Amino acid sequence: PHLNFEDRELKEGEPEYDPYGSPAVRSGNFASVYMLQGPKRKVAVRCFLREIPDQQERYQAISRDLLGLGLPYTVNFEFLSKGIKVQGEWFPVLKMDWCDGEQLDKYLERNLDKQAKVRRLADTWFEMSHALRKVGIAHGDLSHGNIMVLDDEFKLIDYDGMFVPRLAGRKSNERGLEH
């Protein structure tokens, strides 16, 4: 990290390792995600797998429209255009708060026999959907892997396909998973 990141917090971070001693990776359609333990907090580093022409512009719009709302369903993030150096060349990354929650499908599987808990989560889903709709925001890829449950509350991650009012009239670069 101290050689390949420009951001001070990322430079000081220690990656989570897999059983083989390599940095543990979670791969998606648009990015590979790594967890770094910094001096004060854990962060997710999303390394993009392909170039998207208006990516920085999109994340700036998402940041302006989303982060100021203080919705309890989202995590803070920062787009770093000079994010990671690979073979002497800089590439963008997204630095996000790490969410230690459980993926929605795993949470439901573990709590399927707890009717009150599942009902409360369904009510929370309705509240979250209503709150996002009210401010004109759509996540764009609500697959189980992008919905975390932390302390019986939702946290949405992976904002690549997100729609915010500043993006009106633009086509999405992502279609999400076919499921």
C-alpha positions in Angstrom: 0.0 0.0 0.0 2.7 2.5 0.9 4.2 2.2 -2.6 1.0 2.0 -4.8 -1.5 4.4 -3.2 -1.4 8.2 -3.3 -4.0 8.7 -0.6 -2.5 8.9 2.9 -5.1 6.8 4.6 -4.7 4.0 2.0 -0.8 4.2 2.1 -1.0 3.5 5.9 -3.5 0.7 5.5 -2.9 -3.0 5.9 -4.8 -5.3 3.6 -6.9 -8.2 4.7 -5.2 -11.4 3.4 -6.6 -14.6 2.0 -5.4 -18.0 3.2 -2.6 -18.0 0.6 -1.1 -14.7 1.8 -2.4 -12.5 -1.0 -4.7 -9.6 -0.5 -8.3 -10.9 -0.1 -10.4 -9.8 -3.1 -14.1 -9.6 -3.7 -14.8 -9.4 -7.4 -17.8 -7.9 -9.1 -18.8 -7.0 -12.7 -17.1 -3.5 -12.6 -14.6 -3.7 -9.8 -12.5 -5.8 -7.4 -12.8 -4.8 -3.8 -10.1 -5.0 -1.1 -10.4 -4.2 2.6 -7.7 -2.2 4.2 -7.4 -1.7 7.9 -6.1 1.9 8.5 -4.9 3.5 11.7 -8.5 4.7 12.5 -10.9 2.6 10.4 -11.5 -0.1 7.8 -12.0 1.1 4.2 -13.1 -0.7 1.1 -10.9 0.0 -2.0 -12.8 -0.5 -5.2 -10.4 -1.0 -8.1 -12.2 -0.7 -11.4 -11.8 -3.5 -13.9 -12.5 -1.4 -17.0 -12.3 2.2 -18.1 -15.6 4.1 -18.1 -15.4 7.4 -19.8 -17.6 9.6 -17.5 -16.9 7.6 -14.3 -15.4 10.5 -12.3 -18.2 12.9 -13.4 -20.8 10.3 -12.4 -19.3 9.7 -8.9 -19.0 13.5 -8.4 -22.8 13.8 -9.2 -23.6 10.8 -6.9 -21.5 12.3 -4.1 -23.2 15.7 -4.3 -26.7 14.3 -4.5 -26.4 11.4 -2.1 -23.9 12.1 0.7 -25.4 15.4 1.8 -28.7 13.7 2.6 -27.3 11.7 5.5 -29.5 8.7 4.7 -28.8 5.8 7.1 -28.7 3.3 4.2 -25.6 4.5 2.5 -21.9 4.6 3.2 -19.5 7.5 2.6 -17.1 7.3 -0.3 -14.5 9.3 -2.2 -13.5 8.9 -5.9 -9.7 9.1 -6.2 -8.6 9.7 -9.8 -5.0 9.1 -8.8 -5.9 6.1 -6.8 -3.5 3.2 -7.4 -0.3 2.8 -9.3 0.1 -0.3 -11.4 3.2 -0.8 -13.4 4.0 2.9 -13.1 0.6 4.1 -14.3 -2.1 5.7 -12.1 -5.7 4.4 -12.1 -8.8 5.6 -10.3 -10.2 3.8 -7.2 -13.2 4.4 -5.0 -12.5 4.6 -1.3 -15.5 3.7 0.8 -16.3 3.1 4.4 -16.1 -0.6 5.0 -19.4 -2.3 6.0 -18.9 -5.2 8.3 -22.5 -6.3 7.7 -23.9 -9.5 6.3 -25.1 -9.9 2.8 -28.9 -9.9 2.6 -29.3 -13.5 1.4 -27.0 -14.8 4.1 -28.8 -12.8 6.8 -32.3 -14.0 5.6 -31.1 -17.6 5.5 -29.8 -17.3 9.1 -33.0 -15.6 10.3 -35.7 -17.3 8.2 -37.3 -18.8 11.3 -37.4 -15.5 13.1 -40.7 -14.0 11.7 -40.6 -10.8 13.7 -37.1 -10.0 12.7 -37.8 -10.7 9.0 -41.0 -8.6 9.2 -39.0 -5.7 10.7 -36.5 -5.9 7.9 -39.3 -5.9 5.4 -40.7 -2.7 7.0 -37.2 -1.2 6.9 -37.0 -2.1 3.2 -40.2 -0.2 2.6 -38.9 2.8 4.5 -35.6 2.8 2.6 -37.3 2.5 -0.8 -39.7 5.3 0.1 -36.9 7.6 1.3 -34.8 7.0 -1.8 -37.8 7.5 -4.1 -38.7 10.7 -2.3 -35.3 12.3 -3.2 -35.2 10.9 -6.7 -32.5 8.3 -6.1 -32.3 4.7 -7.4 -29.5 2.3 -6.5 -29.6 0.5 -9.9 -28.2 -2.8 -8.8 -30.1 -4.2 -5.7 -28.7 -7.7 -5.9 -28.1 -9.5 -2.6 -24.4 -8.8 -2.7 -25.0 -5.1 -2.7 -27.3 -5.1 0.2 -25.7 -5.5 3.6 -27.5 -6.0 6.9 -25.8 -4.4 9.9 -27.4 -4.3 13.3 -30.7 -5.3 11.6 -30.5 -2.3 9.3 -29.7 -2.0 5.6 -26.5 -0.6 4.1 -26.3 -0.2 0.4 -22.9 -0.7 -1.3 -21.7 -0.6 -4.9 -22.9 2.7 -6.4 -21.7 2.1 -10.0 -25.2 1.9 -11.3 -26.8 4.5 -9.1 -29.1 7.2 -10.4 -29.3 10.6 -8.8 -31.1 13.7 -10.1 -27.8 15.2 -11.5 -27.6 12.2 -13.9 -31.0 12.8 -15.4 -31.0 12.2 -19.2 -27.9 10.0 -19.1 -27.8 6.3 -19.8 -26.4 3.9 -17.2 -23.0 2.3 -17.8 -24.1 -0.7 -15.8 -27.0 -3.2 -16.1 -26.4 -5.1 -12.9 -26.6 -8.9 -12.6 -29.1 -10.6 -14.9 -30.9 -12.1 -11.8 
